[in-house]
Amino acid sequence: YCFEPSVYSAPDFDARHGRFLLQSLEALRARLAAYGIPLYVFHSELIGALEQLRACYRLAALFSHQEVGTALTFARDRAVARWARAHGLAWNEAPLSSVRRGLRAPTGWKEHYLATLRAPLATPDLAAWQPLVLPDELSARLMGPPLPAAWRAPAPAFQPGGEGPAHRYLHSFLESRAASYA
């Protein structure tokens, strides 16, 4: 994951967003560690991080989820697409939801939405994964400076990040809180 200063310094980004993302990444890191898979969290603009990786490795392709965000992240994604093309890399973006960025008209939106809801979930075999382990020097360089301290400050009024809290909040909503939504 790459925390980009241009994204988190934008006016629509708050410390609670950073806190939620960081908590979610820490939970994911713990889950992946059980399979010996490292999760790297960088603090850099994305193209700068990609350039550093390209300087150390022969990249064959770029894989990511298709982000659904703001105009700023959409512009960044277009810049990444140009960067990937310039370096002869195929960029494979896995859809994250039924939202399709860049459409001029929502033609076929309902059908696409329903097909997305009905699609089977991916179930990767994490035990079979052979991850790349970055050298400590490169990892430290890409980690960059410390992230804002406010992201680590407790915030009991907000839902914590991570899959465990997400399941608990969903369950409590479906079991009791949903009744008041009428």
MOTA-V30551 format. One record per residue. N is the residue number from 1. SS is DSSP state (alpha for helix, beta for strand, coil for the rest). OMEGA is omega in whole degrees, 0 to 359 (NA if undefined). NEAR is the number of other ideal C-beta (glycine too) atoms within 12 Angstrom. Layout:
# MOTA-V30551
n:N ss:SS omega:OMEGA near:NEAR
n:N ss:SS omega:OMEGA near:NEAR
This chain:
# MOTA-V30551
n:1 ss:coil omega:182 near:28
n:2 ss:beta omega:173 near:32
n:3 ss:beta omega:183 near:31
n:4 ss:coil omega:179 near:34
n:5 ss:alpha omega:180 near:23
n:6 ss:alpha omega:180 near:22
n:7 ss:alpha omega:185 near:29
n:8 ss:alpha omega:174 near:31
n:9 ss:coil omega:178 near:17
n:10 ss:coil omega:183 near:19
n:11 ss:coil omega:181 near:12
n:12 ss:coil omega:179 near:14
n:13 ss:coil omega:182 near:25
n:14 ss:coil omega:177 near:18
n:15 ss:alpha omega:180 near:21
n:16 ss:alpha omega:175 near:24
n:17 ss:alpha omega:179 near:27
n:18 ss:alpha omega:180 near:32
n:19 ss:alpha omega:181 near:31
n:20 ss:alpha omega:179 near:24
n:21 ss:alpha omega:182 near:30
n:22 ss:alpha omega:178 near:32
n:23 ss:alpha omega:179 near:29
n:24 ss:alpha omega:179 near:26
n:25 ss:alpha omega:178 near:27
n:26 ss:alpha omega:177 near:26
n:27 ss:alpha omega:178 near:23
n:28 ss:alpha omega:178 near:26
n:29 ss:alpha omega:180 near:22
n:30 ss:alpha omega:180 near:18
n:31 ss:alpha omega:180 near:18
n:32 ss:alpha omega:180 near:23
n:33 ss:alpha omega:178 near:15
n:34 ss:coil omega:178 near:15
n:35 ss:coil omega:182 near:19
n:36 ss:coil omega:182 near:15
n:37 ss:coil omega:178 near:22
n:38 ss:coil omega:172 near:22
n:39 ss:coil omega:181 near:28
n:40 ss:coil omega:177 near:30
n:41 ss:coil omega:182 near:30
n:42 ss:beta omega:178 near:29
n:43 ss:beta omega:188 near:31
n:44 ss:coil omega:169 near:30
n:45 ss:coil omega:189 near:26
n:46 ss:alpha omega:183 near:34
n:47 ss:alpha omega:175 near:27
n:48 ss:alpha omega:178 near:24
n:49 ss:alpha omega:178 near:32
n:50 ss:alpha omega:178 near:31
n:51 ss:alpha omega:179 near:21
n:52 ss:alpha omega:177 near:27
n:53 ss:alpha omega:179 near:29
n:54 ss:alpha omega:179 near:21
n:55 ss:alpha omega:183 near:15
n:56 ss:alpha omega:186 near:18
n:57 ss:coil omega:171 near:19
n:58 ss:coil omega:182 near:12
n:59 ss:coil omega:180 near:21
n:60 ss:coil omega:182 near:16
n:61 ss:beta omega:178 near:15
n:62 ss:beta omega:180 near:27
n:63 ss:beta omega:177 near:16
n:64 ss:beta omega:169 near:24
n:65 ss:beta omega:177 near:20
n:66 ss:beta omega:184 near:24
n:67 ss:coil omega:172 near:28
n:68 ss:coil omega:186 near:18
n:69 ss:coil omega:185 near:23
n:70 ss:coil omega:176 near:20
n:71 ss:alpha omega:179 near:16
n:72 ss:alpha omega:181 near:23
n:73 ss:alpha omega:175 near:27
n:74 ss:alpha omega:177 near:20
n:75 ss:alpha omega:177 near:22
n:76 ss:alpha omega:180 near:29
n:77 ss:alpha omega:176 near:29
n:78 ss:alpha omega:178 near:20
n:79 ss:alpha omega:178 near:22
n:80 ss:alpha omega:178 near:31
n:81 ss:alpha omega:177 near:27
n:82 ss:alpha omega:180 near:16
n:83 ss:alpha omega:181 near:25
n:84 ss:alpha omega:179 near:27
n:85 ss:alpha omega:181 near:14
n:86 ss:alpha omega:181 near:15
n:87 ss:coil omega:176 near:23
n:88 ss:coil omega:181 near:14
n:89 ss:coil omega:171 near:23
n:90 ss:beta omega:178 near:15
n:91 ss:beta omega:181 near:27
n:92 ss:beta omega:180 near:15
n:93 ss:beta omega:177 near:21
n:94 ss:beta omega:179 near:16
n:95 ss:beta omega:179 near:20
n:96 ss:coil omega:182 near:16
n:97 ss:coil omega:179 near:17
n:98 ss:coil omega:179 near:22
n:99 ss:coil omega:177 near:19
n:100 ss:coil omega:183 near:22
n:101 ss:coil omega:172 near:24
n:102 ss:coil omega:179 near:17
n:103 ss:coil omega:177 near:13
n:104 ss:coil omega:179 near:7
n:105 ss:coil omega:184 near:8
n:106 ss:coil omega:181 near:14
n:107 ss:coil omega:178 near:10
n:108 ss:coil omega:185 near:14
n:109 ss:alpha omega:184 near:15
n:110 ss:alpha omega:180 near:12
n:111 ss:alpha omega:178 near:14
n:112 ss:alpha omega:180 near:19
n:113 ss:alpha omega:181 near:17
n:114 ss:alpha omega:178 near:12
n:115 ss:alpha omega:178 near:15
n:116 ss:alpha omega:180 near:21
n:117 ss:alpha omega:184 near:13
n:118 ss:alpha omega:183 near:11
n:119 ss:coil omega:178 near:14
n:120 ss:coil omega:177 near:8
n:121 ss:coil omega:175 near:8
n:122 ss:coil omega:179 near:11
n:123 ss:coil omega:182 near:8
n:124 ss:coil omega:177 near:14
n:125 ss:coil omega:184 near:10
n:126 ss:alpha omega:179 near:18
n:127 ss:alpha omega:181 near:13
n:128 ss:alpha omega:184 near:11
n:129 ss:coil omega:177 near:14
n:130 ss:coil omega:186 near:12
n:131 ss:coil omega:172 near:17
n:132 ss:coil omega:176 near:18
n:133 ss:coil omega:182 near:14
n:134 ss:coil omega:173 near:22
n:135 ss:coil omega:184 near:16
n:136 ss:alpha omega:182 near:12
n:137 ss:alpha omega:180 near:11
n:138 ss:alpha omega:179 near:22
n:139 ss:alpha omega:180 near:23
n:140 ss:alpha omega:180 near:17
n:141 ss:alpha omega:180 near:22
n:142 ss:alpha omega:177 near:29
n:143 ss:alpha omega:175 near:23
n:144 ss:coil omega:182 near:22
n:145 ss:coil omega:179 near:14
n:146 ss:coil omega:175 near:13
n:147 ss:coil omega:182 near:28
n:148 ss:coil omega:182 near:22
n:149 ss:alpha omega:181 near:13
n:150 ss:alpha omega:181 near:18
n:151 ss:alpha omega:180 near:29
n:152 ss:alpha omega:181 near:17
n:153 ss:coil omega:178 near:17
n:154 ss:coil omega:178 near:14
n:155 ss:coil omega:186 near:20
n:156 ss:coil omega:180 near:9
n:157 ss:coil omega:184 near:9
n:158 ss:coil omega:175 near:19
n:159 ss:coil omega:177 near:21
n:160 ss:coil omega:178 near:23
n:161 ss:coil omega:177 near:26
n:162 ss:coil omega:183 near:23
n:163 ss:alpha omega:180 near:20
n:164 ss:alpha omega:177 near:19
n:165 ss:alpha omega:179 near:19
n:166 ss:alpha omega:179 near:19
n:167 ss:alpha omega:179 near:15
n:168 ss:alpha omega:180 near:16
n:169 ss:alpha omega:177 near:20
n:170 ss:alpha omega:181 near:16
n:171 ss:alpha omega:181 near:14
n:172 ss:alpha omega:177 near:15
n:173 ss:alpha omega:183 near:16
n:174 ss:alpha omega:183 near:13
n:175 ss:alpha omega:185 near:12
n:176 ss:coil omega:188 near:12
n:177 ss:alpha omega:183 near:14
n:178 ss:alpha omega:183 near:13
n:179 ss:alpha omega:181 near:10
n:180 ss:alpha omega:178 near:7
n:181 ss:coil omega:181 near:8
n:182 ss:coil omega:NA near:5
